[in-house]
Amino acid sequence: MPLVKVNLRKGRSRAEKQAIGEAIQAALVAGLGVPDEDLYQIFNELSQDDFRHTDGYLGLNYTHQLLVIEITFLVGRTDDVKKALLADINRNLVASGVVGPDDVFITITEIGLANISFGRGLAQRAPVEEAPSSVRLAP
């Protein structure tokens, strides 16, 4: 169920956004084992006034091509899996030619199984709880 939000400066072509989305999805499929059809991506295009960042931090140099990627998925993956995912996304984006290696800023947010509904107001990933044995159900 990964939900991916890509924040970027206005001006990217449709082909570039397609390549960005494909690069991220490929890493999610390979690294997390999500089905390819489990695709939820939102692209937020922002003006220069609304997409502000430092020129560099922690030895990195950012350009106007910087992508700020937010990924939300269900809890339960190890730090090693998450670190590998970060590396795979960066590698895929650089290989696609849409960005340099410093211009990929990613955050991961994990949520509980009952904190997502894919529709119908149901928490499809949450375990079904059984009624306590002390509760009597009417016939």
Helices and strands as residue ranges (DSSP letters): E 3-9, H 14-32, E 40-46, E 56-57, E 60-61, E 67-74, H 79-96, G 101-103, E 104-111
